[in-house]
Structures are given as structure tokens and as C-alpha cells.
Amino acid sequence: MVGVNAVKNEILKLLPPCIRYIINQIDIDYNSLIELRFRICEPLILVFTQGEYFVQNCGGLTLDRKKAYRVTADDIRGIIDAVTDYSLYAYEDEVRQGFVTVCGGHRVGVAGQVVLEHGRVRNVKHISFINIRVSHQIKGCATCLLPYVIKDGRLLHTLIISPPGCGKTTILRDLVRLISDGNSYCRGMNVGVVDERSELAACYMGIPQNDVGLRTDILDGCPKAEGMLMLLRSMSPKVIAVDEIGSREDIDAISYVINCGCGILATIHGDSIDDIRTRPVLRKLVEEKVFERYIVLGRSAGIGTVESIFDERGNELYIGSLSVAN
């Protein structure tokens, strides 16, 4: 895991002096810090794995909103200036997507008044809401999954099913690293990552902030379906990894990737295989046994709990409550 001091310094650099001073007075466990929530005229909230707290003016944490520090327009402006290096225009493309990835792989989400052009989002102005999502890489969290997803040195086509906030991206990232670097179950392979939302590799100015392996090539900010085909043509991957599939274009691209002899490693929002079967676009993948392994995540033993693992026929290979992302 990235050093706590490094994470602390990366986050503090994004904050205006007033809030930076207040946060510095708090003994924060940055390993468990998930988000910092800023909303104009509303309390400043820190979200941890164990729950959320309001930040007090004196620098403490409280559950009493009456004692909370309230975010000002100047605070929001100060964060935006720090994130964009005082040039919001230069980050217009990122802001249009709703977030900016900063050094360390942390993601700064923004919301405000949307500017439309021909019915499409051109920009966001009057930014009044900011969510700093703290990036955490947990190396080794997916090691226990290797015997289930690798057979005879080959990655089995794998789909990770998870509700939001249950560690699917963290686990996918570590699987990419393990497959790319090589492990006791397989030699290192060329892995292509389509990082549409800049979360897996967290590229900053083209350089991955997370360790995704020495044989990994990344298309950052690229739509998944188009990116998978681009990687096949250009980088000769043995495995392609994508986060949060769901559209018909994604499904068609995955089928093409597999027919080309390339392994696929993907995630999707859901609670179970039955949940996936109920979606018309995804039912075909299950019925045609496209994926050879299904890993279902939950929270029964904390964030990142592996609740069950199934093969392509729906046979349960593992059932339990193994927490791998904590």
C-alpha cells in the first residue's frame, strides 16, 4: 500500500489553507479515509470505511452537524485552483466528464451547472460540489483468487460482480498487476487496460499512479468498446481488462476479444449471477457461457468480501466470506 504520509501530503495539497490547517489538526487514518465531501454552505464531511464524520472548526471530528465547519465558495474555488493549477480551461475535457484525476491517482469529482451544446454536455460551470475520492492500492489483495481464475497457465475469462463500493476496482487492479508481473500460477502476460474512468491505473499526465504491472499497456479515458478493439490491433495483449461493463457495445467487443483468442477480465455492478441473467443485454453472456469464472463480492466480512465463485455452468467453486480488500 502507498505510504500514509504520501497520501496525506497529496490530499493536503488540494485543500485551501484554511481547511488544510483544520485537517492537519485531526489525527486521521488515511488508510481508511475514502472521501472528502465539499458542498457550499453545508458541513465538510470525511467518509471513512467505518462511517462518516463532520469536521469541526477547531479541527476535531463530530457527529453533530451544528458543530461542523461549513464549506464556503472560496473553499470550492481554492480546491478547483489547486486541482487545475489555476487553469480550469485547460482541464475542460476532464471537467466535462465530471472528474479530474490528480497526482497519486486520487479523483476529484465536480458538480454544478451543466452547459449544454447540441444536447450534449460541453462544460460544468458554477461548480458548487466537490468529492475528493482517495485512491488506495492494496497489493496482494487478489492473490487468493489466482487458483480460481488461472488454469494451465491461462487466464480464464473472468467477470467480477459487485454492488457499488465493495472493492471490485481494487481487486481488478491487483489481478491486472499479478497477471502482468507473473506469479506462481502463470508467467507474466501482456495486459491491455481500457481505463475509461481513469480509476484502474489512475494515469496523471499519461503516467500510471498505481502499479498495474510491468507488462501492462493503458488506454486512459477511452470508451471501453472502442478501446478493446484498439488494443487488439495495436498492442497484442494476452489479456484485456475493463471496469464496469454493461452496454451492448461492451458485450459485442468482449465477444470479439474472446474470439480473437485474448483473455478477458471485467467487472460489472450487480448482486449475483441471477441479477446479471435478468438484464437482456447481459443474459446472452451467461447463457452462452462466455465467462468461465464469476466472482461475486459483498460486504459480509467487510468491503471486498468474496461471497462466492462460480464456473461457467453455475457450479459453485467457493462459498464463504473471505475479505480480500481490507
C-alpha positions as CSV (number, residue, x, y, z in Angstrom):
1,M,0.0,0.0,0.0
2,V,1.2,3.5,-0.7
3,G,2.7,5.2,2.3
4,V,0.3,7.0,4.6
5,N,2.4,10.2,4.6
6,A,2.4,10.3,0.8
7,V,-1.4,10.0,0.6
8,K,-1.7,12.7,3.3
9,N,0.5,15.1,1.5
10,E,-1.2,14.5,-1.8
11,I,-4.6,15.3,-0.3
12,L,-3.5,18.3,1.7
13,K,-2.0,19.9,-1.4
14,L,-5.5,20.0,-2.9
15,L,-7.0,22.0,0.0
16,P,-7.1,25.7,0.6
17,P,-5.0,27.0,3.5
18,C,-7.9,27.3,5.9
19,I,-9.2,23.8,5.5
20,R,-5.6,22.4,5.3
21,Y,-4.9,23.9,8.7
22,I,-8.1,22.4,10.2
23,I,-7.5,18.9,8.7
24,N,-3.9,19.0,9.9
25,Q,-5.2,19.2,13.5
26,I,-7.0,15.9,13.1
27,D,-5.4,12.5,13.7
28,I,-6.7,10.9,10.5
29,D,-6.2,7.3,9.5
30,Y,-5.6,7.9,5.8
31,N,-5.7,4.2,5.1
32,S,-9.4,4.1,6.0
33,L,-10.2,7.6,4.5
34,I,-12.4,7.1,1.4
35,E,-13.8,10.6,0.5
36,L,-13.8,14.3,1.4
37,R,-17.1,15.9,0.6
38,F,-17.5,19.6,0.0
39,R,-20.9,21.3,-0.6
40,I,-21.3,25.1,-0.5
41,C,-22.9,26.2,2.8
42,E,-23.0,22.6,4.0
43,P,-20.8,20.8,6.6
44,L,-17.5,19.4,5.5
45,I,-17.7,15.6,5.7
46,L,-15.0,13.0,5.8
47,V,-16.1,9.5,4.8
48,F,-14.1,6.5,6.3
49,T,-14.6,2.8,5.9
50,Q,-16.3,2.8,9.3
51,G,-18.7,5.7,8.6
52,E,-18.8,9.5,8.1
53,Y,-18.0,12.4,10.3
54,F,-18.4,16.2,10.2
55,V,-15.2,18.3,10.6
56,Q,-15.2,20.9,13.3
57,N,-13.8,24.4,13.1
58,C,-11.3,23.5,15.8
59,G,-10.1,20.5,13.9
60,G,-11.9,17.7,15.5
61,L,-14.4,15.2,14.2
62,T,-18.1,15.1,15.3
63,L,-21.4,13.6,14.6
64,D,-23.2,16.8,15.5
65,R,-23.8,18.8,12.3
66,K,-24.3,22.0,14.4
67,K,-20.6,22.0,15.3
68,A,-19.4,21.3,11.8
69,Y,-17.3,23.6,9.6
70,R,-19.4,24.9,6.7
71,V,-17.8,25.0,3.2
72,T,-17.6,28.4,1.5
73,A,-17.5,29.4,-2.1
74,D,-13.9,30.4,-1.5
75,D,-13.1,26.9,-0.3
76,I,-14.5,25.4,-3.5
77,R,-12.7,27.9,-5.6
78,G,-9.4,27.2,-3.8
79,I,-9.7,23.4,-4.5
80,I,-10.5,24.0,-8.1
81,D,-7.5,26.3,-8.5
82,A,-5.2,23.7,-6.8
83,V,-6.6,20.8,-8.9
84,T,-6.4,22.7,-12.3
85,D,-3.2,24.7,-11.5
86,Y,-5.3,27.9,-11.9
87,S,-6.3,27.0,-15.4
88,L,-9.8,25.5,-15.4
89,Y,-10.0,25.9,-19.2
90,A,-7.0,23.6,-19.6
91,Y,-9.0,20.8,-17.8
92,E,-12.3,21.4,-19.7
93,D,-12.3,17.9,-21.2
94,E,-11.9,16.3,-17.8
95,V,-14.4,18.5,-16.1
96,R,-16.9,17.6,-18.9
97,Q,-16.6,14.0,-17.7
98,G,-17.3,15.1,-14.2
99,F,-13.9,14.5,-12.5
100,V,-10.2,15.2,-12.7
101,T,-7.5,12.6,-11.8
102,V,-4.7,14.2,-9.8
103,C,-1.2,13.1,-8.7
104,G,-1.4,9.9,-6.6
105,G,-4.4,8.7,-8.5
106,H,-7.0,10.5,-6.4
107,R,-10.1,11.6,-8.2
108,V,-11.7,14.9,-7.8
109,G,-15.4,14.8,-8.8
110,V,-17.2,18.0,-9.5
111,A,-20.9,19.1,-9.9
112,G,-22.6,22.3,-10.7
113,Q,-24.4,24.0,-13.5
114,V,-24.1,22.0,-16.7
115,V,-23.5,23.8,-20.0
116,L,-25.1,22.0,-23.0
117,E,-24.2,22.2,-26.6
118,H,-26.4,20.5,-29.2
119,G,-27.9,18.4,-26.3
120,R,-24.5,17.2,-25.0
121,V,-22.5,18.3,-22.0
122,R,-19.9,20.9,-23.1
123,N,-18.7,22.0,-19.6
124,V,-19.7,22.5,-16.0
125,K,-19.7,26.0,-14.5
126,H,-20.6,27.4,-11.1
127,I,-19.0,24.3,-9.5
128,S,-20.5,24.1,-6.1
129,F,-19.9,20.5,-5.1
130,I,-16.7,18.6,-4.9
131,N,-15.9,15.0,-3.9
132,I,-12.2,14.0,-3.4
133,R,-12.1,10.2,-3.7
134,V,-8.9,8.9,-2.0
135,S,-7.1,6.3,-4.1
136,H,-6.0,3.2,-2.3
137,Q,-3.9,0.4,-3.9
138,I,-3.8,-2.8,-1.8
139,K,-1.1,-5.0,-3.3
140,G,-1.7,-8.7,-2.8
141,C,-5.4,-8.4,-2.1
142,A,-6.3,-10.6,-5.1
143,T,-3.6,-13.3,-4.6
144,C,-6.1,-15.8,-3.1
145,L,-8.2,-15.6,-6.3
146,L,-5.4,-16.8,-8.6
147,P,-6.0,-20.6,-8.3
148,Y,-9.6,-19.9,-9.3
149,V,-9.0,-17.7,-12.3
150,I,-5.9,-19.3,-13.8
151,K,-5.7,-22.8,-15.3
152,D,-2.7,-24.4,-17.0
153,G,-1.0,-21.0,-17.1
154,R,-4.0,-19.3,-18.9
155,L,-6.4,-16.7,-17.5
156,L,-9.9,-17.9,-17.5
157,H,-12.4,-15.3,-18.8
158,T,-13.5,-13.8,-15.6
159,L,-16.3,-11.4,-14.6
160,I,-16.3,-9.8,-11.1
161,I,-19.8,-9.0,-9.9
162,S,-20.2,-6.4,-7.2
163,P,-22.5,-3.8,-5.7
164,P,-21.0,-0.3,-5.6
165,G,-18.4,0.3,-3.0
166,C,-17.4,-3.4,-2.5
167,G,-13.9,-3.3,-3.8
168,K,-14.3,-4.6,-7.3
169,T,-11.9,-2.0,-8.8
170,T,-9.3,-2.6,-6.1
171,I,-9.4,-6.3,-6.8
172,L,-9.4,-5.9,-10.6
173,R,-6.4,-3.6,-10.3
174,D,-4.4,-6.2,-8.3
175,L,-5.4,-9.0,-10.6
176,V,-4.0,-7.0,-13.5
177,R,-0.8,-6.4,-11.7
178,L,-0.4,-10.1,-10.7
179,I,-1.1,-11.3,-14.2
180,S,1.2,-8.7,-15.8
181,D,4.1,-9.3,-13.5
182,G,3.7,-13.1,-13.3
183,N,3.0,-15.3,-10.3
184,S,3.3,-18.9,-9.2
185,Y,0.3,-19.9,-11.4
186,C,1.4,-18.3,-14.7
187,R,4.1,-16.4,-16.4
188,G,3.8,-12.7,-16.9
189,M,1.5,-11.7,-19.8
190,N,0.9,-8.6,-21.8
191,V,-2.2,-7.0,-20.4
192,G,-4.2,-4.2,-22.1
193,V,-6.3,-2.0,-19.8
194,V,-9.1,0.2,-21.1
195,D,-9.3,2.7,-18.2
196,E,-12.3,4.7,-19.3
197,R,-12.8,6.4,-15.9
198,S,-9.1,6.7,-15.0
199,E,-9.6,4.6,-11.9
200,L,-7.6,1.4,-12.6
201,A,-4.2,2.9,-13.4
202,A,-5.1,6.4,-12.4
203,C,-2.9,8.0,-15.0
204,Y,-1.7,11.5,-14.3
205,M,-0.2,13.3,-17.4
206,G,0.0,9.9,-19.0
207,I,1.9,8.2,-16.2
208,P,0.1,5.4,-14.1
209,Q,0.0,6.4,-10.5
210,N,-1.0,2.9,-9.5
211,D,1.2,-0.2,-10.0
212,V,-0.6,-2.2,-12.7
213,G,2.4,-4.4,-13.7
214,L,5.4,-4.2,-15.9
215,R,3.7,-5.7,-19.0
216,T,0.6,-3.6,-18.9
217,D,-0.4,-1.0,-21.6
218,I,-3.2,1.5,-20.8
219,L,-5.7,3.4,-22.9
220,D,-6.7,6.2,-20.5
221,G,-10.1,7.9,-20.7
222,C,-11.1,5.8,-23.7
223,P,-14.6,4.3,-24.2
224,K,-14.4,0.6,-23.3
225,A,-15.8,-1.0,-26.5
226,E,-13.6,1.1,-28.8
227,G,-10.6,0.7,-26.6
228,M,-10.7,-3.1,-26.5
229,L,-10.6,-3.2,-30.3
230,M,-7.8,-0.6,-30.4
231,L,-5.6,-2.6,-28.0
232,L,-6.2,-5.8,-30.0
233,R,-4.9,-4.0,-33.2
234,S,-2.0,-2.2,-31.6
235,M,-0.6,-3.9,-28.5
236,S,-1.0,-7.7,-29.0
237,P,-2.4,-8.3,-25.5
238,K,-2.9,-11.8,-24.0
239,V,-5.4,-10.3,-21.6
240,I,-7.7,-7.2,-21.8
241,A,-9.1,-5.7,-18.6
242,V,-12.1,-3.4,-18.3
243,D,-14.1,-2.0,-15.4
244,E,-17.9,-1.7,-15.2
245,I,-19.2,-3.2,-18.5
246,G,-22.8,-3.0,-19.3
247,S,-23.7,-1.6,-22.7
248,R,-24.4,-3.6,-25.8
249,E,-21.3,-2.2,-27.4
250,D,-19.2,-3.5,-24.5
251,I,-20.7,-7.0,-24.9
252,D,-20.1,-7.1,-28.6
253,A,-16.5,-6.0,-28.1
254,I,-15.9,-8.7,-25.4
255,S,-17.2,-11.4,-27.7
256,Y,-14.8,-10.2,-30.4
257,V,-11.9,-10.1,-28.0
258,I,-12.6,-13.7,-26.9
259,N,-13.0,-14.9,-30.5
260,C,-9.5,-13.4,-31.2
261,G,-8.0,-15.7,-28.5
262,C,-7.5,-13.0,-25.9
263,G,-8.4,-13.4,-22.3
264,I,-10.9,-11.0,-20.7
265,L,-11.0,-9.7,-17.1
266,A,-14.0,-7.4,-16.4
267,T,-16.3,-6.1,-13.7
268,I,-20.0,-5.3,-13.5
269,H,-22.4,-3.8,-11.0
270,G,-24.7,-6.5,-9.6
271,D,-25.5,-8.6,-6.6
272,S,-25.4,-12.1,-8.1
273,I,-25.3,-14.2,-11.3
274,D,-29.1,-14.2,-11.2
275,D,-29.1,-10.4,-11.2
276,I,-27.0,-10.5,-14.4
277,R,-29.3,-13.0,-16.0
278,T,-32.2,-10.6,-15.7
279,R,-30.6,-8.0,-17.8
280,P,-31.4,-8.5,-21.5
281,V,-28.0,-7.2,-22.8
282,L,-26.1,-9.5,-20.4
283,R,-28.2,-12.6,-20.4
284,K,-26.5,-13.8,-23.6
285,L,-23.1,-13.8,-22.0
286,V,-24.3,-16.1,-19.2
287,E,-26.3,-18.4,-21.4
288,E,-23.5,-18.9,-23.9
289,K,-21.0,-19.5,-21.1
290,V,-18.8,-16.7,-22.4
291,F,-17.2,-16.2,-18.9
292,E,-15.5,-19.2,-17.3
293,R,-15.4,-17.7,-13.8
294,Y,-17.8,-15.4,-11.9
295,I,-16.5,-13.8,-8.7
296,V,-19.3,-12.3,-6.5
297,L,-18.3,-9.6,-4.0
298,G,-20.1,-8.2,-1.0
299,R,-19.7,-6.8,2.5
300,S,-20.5,-9.7,4.9
301,A,-16.9,-9.6,6.3
302,G,-16.1,-6.0,5.3
303,I,-15.5,-4.3,2.0
304,G,-14.1,-6.6,-0.6
305,T,-15.6,-9.8,0.7
306,V,-15.6,-12.7,-1.8
307,E,-19.0,-14.2,-1.2
308,S,-18.8,-16.9,-3.9
309,I,-17.1,-18.1,-7.1
310,F,-18.9,-19.9,-9.9
311,D,-17.7,-21.7,-13.1
312,E,-19.3,-21.1,-16.5
313,R,-22.1,-23.7,-15.7
314,G,-23.1,-22.0,-12.5
315,N,-21.4,-24.6,-10.3
316,E,-20.2,-23.0,-7.0
317,L,-16.5,-23.4,-6.6
318,Y,-16.3,-21.4,-3.4
319,I,-18.7,-20.0,-0.8
320,G,-17.8,-18.1,2.3
321,S,-16.9,-14.7,3.5
322,L,-13.3,-14.1,2.5
323,S,-12.4,-10.4,2.9
324,V,-9.5,-9.6,0.5
325,A,-9.6,-5.8,0.0
326,N,-9.1,-4.7,3.6
